[in-house]
Amino acid sequence: KKNKTALIFADAQGGEETYTYADLRKLTNRFANVLTSQNINKGDRVFLFLPSIPERLVAFLGVMKMGAIAGTLFSAFQEMALKDRLSDAQAKVVVTNAALYPRIQAIWKELPQLEKVIIVERGEGNLPSDKRIVSYEKAMQKASPKFEAVHMHKDEYAYMLYTSGTTGKPKGVVHSHGDVLQAMVTTRYVLDLQDADVYWCTADIGWVTGVVYGVLGPMGLGATSVLYEGRFSPENWYGLLQKYKVTVWYTAPTAIRLLMGAGTDLKQFDLSSLRHLCSVGEPLNPEAIWWGLKAYGLPFHDTW
């Protein structure tokens, strides 16, 4: 499937980028080489603090390829939430962008294990002059597109996330490489992802749904996924569903209730491509299921 579209990225300004599986192979190989060149080894923690841009997925998969442990952080986290997680995990590298970097800079002196910060510029701003800061773009240009993935046992660690912190100090949960198999199996049989589908999981990669069902499951199956950087609005979301002819849509009860309450006239959008809708995050109330049937002619299937 090397020439198949793996990812369609819709940015916040209305622009679009498309990546094939061959593109992603080279990019993830390059990033694995970047980490190796920065003396990152198997088992080291590399955290991603980025908005929903393709570099986030590239970095995540590159970390897995070279045997380190990928940690994902929600881009809305402020200094205290970042310090809690990065300190507890003893992160050696953080991958971020120019807009989010000041939050890392503010706590860096309290993170003795943090050796390097890799900044994704995407044409925005100049890098701070600090030997510990690496330009993602420059490092990727120098890195080889060839990399032999490190062979990992199914029980060895692949990635980690932290609990939300609503019931006490956030706790780190580490997932093994074997998790990729369960992600693929459940994406195939619960989300019913088929080869011809265009799939959109609205979850942020900072949360477990965004990792398992935004990256590992669909990419493990070789599906075509949509990644959206922009803000939520019914018009934006319906516009994406229509433009990319999304067939399988995975979202959350909060978003469904916002769409319900918006009262948008759906006649202005062609949503006929949709064939399977699922929801996750908290129990879905019956009214949302009835509304889905009325609005789209399809029920939202509750998953967990």
Stockholm file with secondary structure:
# STOCKHOLM 1.0

chainA/1-304         KKNKTALIFADAQGGEETYTYADLRKLTNRFANVLTSQNINKGDRVFLFLPSIPERLVAFLGVMKMGAIAGTLFSAFQEMALKDRLSDAQAKVVVTNAALYPRIQAIWKELPQLEKVIIVERGEGNLPSDKRIVSYEKAMQKASPKFEAVHMHKDEYAYMLYTSGTTGKPKGVVHSHGDVLQAMVTTRYVLDLQDADVYWCTADIGWVTGVVYGVLGPMGLGATSVLYEGRFSPENWYGLLQKYKVTVWYTAPTAIRLLMGAGTDLKQFDLSSLRHLCSVGEPLNPEAIWWGLKAYGLPFHDTW
#=GR chainA/1-304 SS CTTSEEEEEECTTSCEEEEEHHHHHHHHHHHHHHHHHTTCCTTCEEEECCCSSHHHHHHHHHHHHTTCEEEECCTTCCHHHHHHHHHHHTCSEEEEETTTHHHHHHHGGGCTTCCEEEEECTTCSCCCSCTTEEEHHHHHHHSCSCCCCCCCCTTSEEEEEECCSTTSSCCEEEEETTHHHHHHHHHHHTSCCCTTCEEEECSCTTSHHHHIIIIIHHHHTTCEEEEECSCCCHHHHHHHHHHTTCCEEEECHHHHHHHHHHTCCGGGSCCTTCCEEEECSSCCCHHHHHHHHHHHSSCEEECC
#=GC SS_cons         CTTSEEEEEECTTSCEEEEEHHHHHHHHHHHHHHHHHTTCCTTCEEEECCCSSHHHHHHHHHHHHTTCEEEECCTTCCHHHHHHHHHHHTCSEEEEETTTHHHHHHHGGGCTTCCEEEEECTTCSCCCSCTTEEEHHHHHHHSCSCCCCCCCCTTSEEEEEECCSTTSSCCEEEEETTHHHHHHHHHHHTSCCCTTCEEEECSCTTSHHHHIIIIIHHHHTTCEEEEECSCCCHHHHHHHHHHTTCCEEEECHHHHHHHHHHTCCGGGSCCTTCCEEEECSSCCCHHHHHHHHHHHSSCEEECC
//
